[in-house]
Structures are given as C-alpha cells and as structure tokens.
C-alpha cells in the first residue's frame, strides 16, 4: 500500500495538472490564456453552484465547471482569434471579471454550501479525476505527436502562414484549442472547491492559476515537461500542508504558505538559465490574418 | 561590354531542352482581366496571363510591378477586384489557399513557410497527411516522399528539422511539399534570390525534370533578366501593374527585356569619369576580429580608401567581409589592429562617434540594420539626425509627441528626399516595412547621403534589387565619388566590382590576398582570386 502521506500529497495533483494542461493547449496553438487564475476561480464557484442546485452530484458539478470554463474560453477566442484584440489585455480583463464575478455571485445567489459527498470509486485511495488527469496528459501527448490534428495544432502555433498554405483553418484550430483548454481550467477550479477544500471562499485559488501558467514555461511546452512540473509543484504543496498540519512553530505560517511558490520561482530560474525560450511556439500571442 | 554582346543563355551553363512554341498546347491556366487595387496603389491593372501544360513561364518585373500580387490572387491569398480565372477551360473561384491546393495550384514563397521543430517528413505531408485509423501513417508517407526525392533529385534527410537545413535544402522541402500536394501548377516567387550559384544550377535541373513529363507547369517570378531567359519557355513582362508583353524566351535578349521591364533604356555598364584623388580618408591596419561563434574570421587586414575613390572588396560571402564592416562601424570589437578615420584612431569607438566623424553606412541586412520597419518612412529618413535640430526641439526626442517635435520639418525633409531619390511611396507617413526592397534601399541611401558623410561603407548595396534600382544606386554612388567622397564597396557581383571600383581588394579566408588597380586586372582574374585559386602579389598588400 502507498503510505497515506503520499496519497494526501498526490490528491492535489488534478488542480494544478488540469489547469496547466488547459493553458498549454491554447498556448500550443498560439493563444495566450492569461485568465487561468480567473477561469479557475469561476470554476470553483460554478462547481459549488451546480452542487447546490443540480442535485448534489460531484460528477455533474464537475461537468458544469468544465462547461463554464468552455464558455469563457469561447469568449476569449471570439475576442482574440476572431476580432484580433490584444491577448494580454483581454486575458487580464477576463481574469478580473471572472474572479470578481465568482465572489459576487457566490455571496449573492448561494447560501453557505458545505460539500458533504466524496468521489468514488477509489483506486489506491485516489479518486477517478486523478487518473483522468494522468490519462489526459497521455492522450494529449499522443494526439500532439501522432495525429494529423496534433500536427495542425503545432503548425498553427509555430507558423500559421505555413498551416494556412497547407489548407489548415488557423482560426478554427485556435478557437477549438482555446475553448477546450479553458474547459480544463474550469474543471480544475471546480475540483478544487468540490473535492479538495469542500466549499467556497473568495480567492481560494490563491495563485494556483498563475503557478499552472508558470509550469507551462517550466515544462518548455512539452507534455512530459508539464506533467513533471505539475507533480513537482504538487509535492511542494503537500509538504507545505503537512508542515502546517504538524504545527511547526519555528517557521512563521505565512512563510510556509508561500514555500511552494518560492520553489516554482527557483525552478523557473533554473529552467530559464538553461535554455531561455526554447520550445515556445514561435507565434504565441501573435494574431494571424491573411494580408 | 555586356550590352553589345549577342545574348547567350549563360546563366545555367546550358541551353534549355527546347522552347515550346506550339500554339496547340492547351492552356491549363488562364487569368483574364485581373484587377486588384490596394489603398493608394493599383497593383494589378487588368492583366491577362496564360500557362500551357508542361511549360516554365516567367513573370518578369521590377520590385512592385505586381508580380507577387497576381500570384497571391491565383493562390487565394488576395481577392481580386475584377477578372476571372480558368483552369483547363473551366471557370473557378479561389478563395483560400485550400481551394488553390485542391485545384492543383501550389506556391513557394520567397520566404519559406516551414514549421520549425517539425521534422522534414511532417512538414512535407502537412495538410495532406496519410492516416491509419486516428494516427498518422508515417511509414507510408516516408515511402511516398522518398520516391519523389529519388525521381527529381530532391534528396533531403526526412528526419532533420528545418533549422538544421541549408537554404537550398529548405527549398527542396518546399518543392517536395508542393509535389506531395499533387500540384499541377507550381508558382515559385523569386526562388533563386536566396540560393548559392551551384544551388541555382541544381534547381534549374530539377525544374526541367519536373516539367519534362508534361504533368507539371511552373510559373517563375523573377526580376533577374538572365534567369528569366535561361529558365523559361515564355516570359510575361509586367510594369507598374500592367502587362507589357509576353515573349518566347528564345527570341529575346537582355537589352530588349530590360527596356520592356523598366520602360526606358537601361545601362548595365555605367561609365565612370576620372576623379581627383585626395588623402587617406579611411585606413585599417592589421585588423583582426572574431565572428559570433568565436572563430577568428578576420586575420589581419590592412587597406585604405582615398578621397574620391571607390575601393571594391571582392570575395565570396563569409570570407571576413561582414566582420571587417562591423569593426569599421564599431559594431564588433577588434581583437587587434586599428581603424583610422581621417587619421583619427576610432578603433572600438561607439558607432555613434564613428558616424559623427562622417562615416555613412549602407548595411547588407536592410531590414535588420538599415531601417526601423515599424516606423514611418519620414521617421526613418531622420534616424541618426533625430536628436539634432531642426528635427528635435531642444533635448526632447522627436517621435513621442506632436507638441514637442518638428513633425513638419520631418515631413518636408521626407518629401524632398522622396522626390530626389525616386522613392515610390504614397506619403512620408507610410510604414517602412510596407516598402519594396528597392525602395527600402533608396530610403537608406537617401538618409545616409543627406547626412553629409565623407566616407561611405556600402555593403552589397544592390544585391537582390531589380536592374532599374541597381542602375539608380550605382549612379548615385559614382556621383558621390566624383564629389570627392571615399567609398568602400563590398560586393559579390564581379560585374559591379569591376565597373565601379578604382582599386579592387580581393578577400579570401579573412585576409586581403591582393589589391590591384582596376585597369590592371580582368573580371576573370578576380574570379579566380576570390576562390583562392591564384593570388597576385602587389605592393599595396604590404
């Protein structure tokens, strides 16, 4: 049997893994999704919302979070891919809107919700979403490498002109990748509120969205790299939680909370020192339009 | 002299297999009455064009004549305002590259469109991937592509990434891509402009092979006369958006083609007058430097340029010319030796200080070093003088804000230079990146010449330009020489070097192997020396 400590550490993995995966998908096609943090925040709210109003099913609530992420992703693609607005401005705007709306809606339309149900069935004490996340990583890896759809995504991110000339619909690829990626981000948020923390508090995402964003850079835009980064960060969060639980006195608790983030910054600096922007899709953030 | 010689098909070294002159040949493509206007410019003014099966048809014209626009319409990148396109006699509508590809039209752009990071094989099959279930069938793809490679001498390592390939190899990948897409009509936009001489020969062979079977026809966009004559069966000449003529390549010479293309007589060889030589304006002694990879590429170069003189540096690119120019301009540190501008030591000074002493610079990398492509034509024309009156107000830079700058002065300055240098631009506010290559070079020339220099470093000033622009720029350089300016001319074009220079310095592997007065040598002799085959000792080298 796997020790209980490791399991409690690993159970956090879907939150960070799914968010990083979603951001990765849209970046690979050439679109920055800078609203990861906000879309996750909205996911935390919509999960709890669906739990309260749609029959207290964790599965349905997670699906609901996935769908709201998808809708925000559609908005992002309409603005950035269809209407060629600046991806950075739109990304930040969406971050503020989604995060603010999540808090506002929770305190106006919902009573205080406690999640009482847990997910099953469990394999080795880990819930299905954990395995689904791992499966998504594997699936994305195969799709990117061995299918024509994956080839189209890579070509669109690296050289949309070439993709267009080869008959690939650049805007459609970016639209689909951004919307689907955002859906994963929403799912990550819902998982955080429904399964990990079993309730909603304002700003409960606490920078995990930005961490996921950083992990895409850390993983050099490769699926295995991002998987490794996500597991590494999950591990740091786990240690932090255990330190808090153990009630270690000689380190201030505020410092313990920021430990994982310091770890990410160190890892990023290290990764940056080795190879700078290697692996970054060449036209990331650049709108494509035929002349 | 060249223009008096009977025209030869010298460019590929052999005459093409035969000129197609039968009119029974079916037109596989007809473009009728094509018109396209952009704001301020009529790019295509009712052009007719047709293509026969199995022929190579050149579209010849100066920069900005509308060649590329016409082909972008055919390829679905632009929408035409008027006109119709017929393929095999049937009218078609082409609204995207996807439509074009499905009609058997492929286009290879001047700047290649390969996807970095993807191996050659995946680049070739992009958009036409063979699949087995949900997955790519790379085995089948490899077999098919290897077969194409063998058939047309297009050997490229299928697992290599584009960034590991030479320019010639990248072009092969582009051709493979077109063939794999099942192209019947292949459009090539200035395909030779990036190639080395031996690669051009190879390309020509491949093109002949591909059309020999009659299944593929090629449209060859170019502004180079010898190429058009050597490469094609027929030539259509465009000038300022209009079709001038379509001629059989075997029945024309460069002189008549040039007249049709430019609209006036073009002098390939400009006579130069005697000038009074002054003192040493620029001198370098024992100059050494390393290149970007840390290799010593400049191994002790000594030379000088007199006032009223053009010193030509002949040599194949990559023999240290780039480093020499960089060091003179202060853009690369010298590891040994010295640079003297009018007797003052400027070794390893800043570029600003060196320019301040009256050294003008026409860089080889026009877009990278010559202009700021996102700024306007007018702003580019004052670069370098932008901190001085009348363009700036006191200590404020001129670009930020209308209140503190002399936009009017900048505009007036630009207007007068646009007229004087024949820059083809609708207004000084036009973004520099929107200009054609020839016009960008005229812009740089206008800027440098308006800044009152005594010494000019001209690094391949006419490479890649059409004959009209080349002639214009050469004339301007000779005029400045007559005014007593000292010019250092770097060029790979031996005709240009022997025509323009007073003395010729031959550079080989980081050294000057010989410096000779132009009267005492021939083009052939220089041609041998630049390959390192012979060297001619001359007192000037000491």
Interface residues (C-beta under 8 A of the other chain):
Chain A: X146 X147 X148 X151 X152 X154 X155 X158 X159 X161 X162 X163 X164 X165 X166 X167 X168 X169 X282 X290 X291
Chain B: X72 X75 X77 X78 X96 X97 X98 X101 X102 X107 X109 X113 X114 X115 X116 X117 X118 X122 X123 X126 X127 X128 X129 X131 X134 X135 X136 X177 X181
